[in-house]
Structure formats: structure tokens, C-alpha cells
């Protein structure tokens, strides 16, 4: 089944401008075009966009997502590289969590100093 940019936008909750940006940055595409030069999205494009959304929700930068998509396109031979990319991203997230926990501890100490009850 094929989809228009409007259908994909509505189905995934992604603005059409973002879809065009993804195509321009090489995350998706090159897309098929209708006789009227309208972008046509395939089921494979839809699945790829769902993967992109998932990775974006994890905070993965667009450049790393583009790298991951490129590795997917190269096939199963890149499984180790994809795993390494995920491991790097996981380490970044763990570092952010650690920093947030430290920030929270500082705030909790300050609240005790100022006798602000914790909620």
C-alpha cells in the first residue's frame, strides 16, 4: 500500500515539514513520486519512519539515526556496527541519568537546608 505525505503525517503524528526534512537529510528516500510529483511513501518507508521515531524518542541525534538507517540499508553484515552504535548511545543515556541523579541530590540537599518539604 502507498501513502501520501498527509496520510503518513496523520498516521505517525509527524509534521509534513519534518518528513520533508528527513528526506532532505537522507534518513528516508529517495521517495517515489506520483505523476504529479507528489511524494509517495511505501510500507517500507512507513516501517523505517517508525524506527526513526523510536530512536528519536531515545534522544538519539539525527546524524546517528542517519548512520543507523544507512547501516540497515547495507543489510545484516552491519549488525555489529548497529550494536556498537546502540552501545554508544546507551552509554550517553546512562551518563545523562547519572548527571540528573546528581542534580536531584543537590536539589534535595538545598531543600533540606532551606527547610522546604519534599513532595
C-alpha positions as CSV (number, residue, x, y, z in Angstrom):
1,X,0.0,0.0,0.0
2,X,1.2,3.5,-0.8
3,X,0.6,6.6,1.3
4,X,0.7,10.3,0.7
5,X,2.7,12.7,2.9
6,X,-0.6,13.8,4.5
7,X,-1.5,10.2,5.4
8,X,1.9,9.4,6.8
9,X,1.8,12.7,8.8
10,X,-1.5,11.9,10.3
11,X,-0.8,8.2,10.9
12,X,2.5,8.9,12.7
13,X,1.9,12.3,14.1
14,X,4.9,13.7,12.3
15,X,4.5,17.1,10.6
16,X,4.9,17.0,6.8
17,X,7.7,19.5,7.1
18,X,9.6,17.0,9.3
19,X,9.0,14.3,6.7
20,X,10.5,16.5,4.0
21,X,13.4,17.3,6.3
22,X,14.1,13.6,6.9
23,X,14.1,13.1,3.1
24,X,16.5,16.0,2.6
25,X,18.8,14.7,5.3
26,X,18.8,11.2,3.8
27,X,17.0,9.4,6.6
28,X,14.3,8.3,4.2
29,X,14.1,8.0,0.5
30,X,14.7,8.7,-2.2
31,X,10.9,8.5,-2.3
32,X,8.8,7.5,-5.2
33,X,6.9,10.4,-6.9
34,X,3.4,10.3,-8.4
35,X,2.7,11.6,-11.9
36,X,2.1,15.0,-10.3
37,X,5.5,14.8,-8.5
38,X,3.8,14.2,-5.1
39,X,5.8,12.1,-2.6
40,X,4.6,8.5,-2.3
41,X,5.5,6.5,0.8
42,X,5.6,2.7,0.8
43,X,5.1,0.3,3.6
44,X,8.9,0.0,3.9
45,X,9.1,3.8,4.3
46,X,6.4,3.6,7.0
47,X,8.3,1.0,8.9
48,X,11.5,3.0,8.6
49,X,9.8,6.1,9.9
50,X,8.5,4.1,12.9
51,X,12.1,3.1,13.7
52,X,13.3,6.7,13.3
53,X,10.6,7.9,15.7
54,X,11.6,5.2,18.2
55,X,15.3,6.3,18.1
56,X,14.4,9.9,18.2
57,X,12.4,9.3,21.4
58,X,15.5,7.9,23.0
59,X,17.3,11.2,22.3
60,X,19.5,9.9,19.6
61,X,20.8,12.7,17.4
62,X,19.7,12.9,13.8
63,X,23.2,12.2,12.5
64,X,23.4,9.0,14.5
65,X,19.9,8.0,13.3
66,X,21.1,8.6,9.7
67,X,24.1,6.4,10.3
68,X,21.9,3.7,11.7
69,X,19.5,3.9,8.7
70,X,22.5,3.7,6.4
71,X,23.6,0.5,8.2
72,X,20.2,-1.0,8.0
73,X,20.2,-0.4,4.2
74,X,23.5,-2.3,4.0
75,X,22.0,-5.4,5.4
76,X,22.8,-8.0,8.1
77,X,26.5,-7.6,7.6
78,X,26.3,-4.4,9.6
79,X,24.7,-5.9,12.7
80,X,27.9,-5.5,14.8
81,X,28.1,-1.8,13.8
82,X,24.5,-1.2,14.7
83,X,25.0,-2.9,18.0
84,X,28.1,-0.7,18.7
85,X,26.0,2.4,17.8
86,X,23.3,1.4,20.3
87,X,26.0,0.7,22.9
88,X,27.4,4.2,22.5
89,X,24.0,5.8,22.7
90,X,23.2,3.7,25.8
91,X,26.4,4.9,27.5
92,X,25.4,8.5,26.7
93,X,22.0,8.0,28.2
94,X,23.5,6.4,31.3
95,X,25.8,9.4,31.7
96,X,22.8,11.7,31.4
97,X,20.9,9.7,34.0
98,X,23.9,9.8,36.4
99,X,24.1,13.6,35.9
100,X,20.4,14.0,36.5
101,X,20.6,11.9,39.7
102,X,23.5,14.1,40.9
103,X,21.4,17.2,40.2
104,X,18.4,15.8,42.0
105,X,20.6,15.0,45.1
106,X,21.9,18.6,45.1
107,X,18.4,20.0,45.0
108,X,17.2,17.7,47.8
109,X,20.2,18.9,50.0
110,X,19.3,22.5,49.2
111,X,15.7,21.9,50.1
112,X,16.7,20.5,53.4
113,X,18.9,23.5,54.1
114,X,16.0,25.8,53.4
115,X,13.5,23.6,55.2
116,X,11.5,23.1,52.1
117,X,9.4,20.0,52.5
118,X,9.9,17.4,49.7
119,X,6.8,16.3,47.8
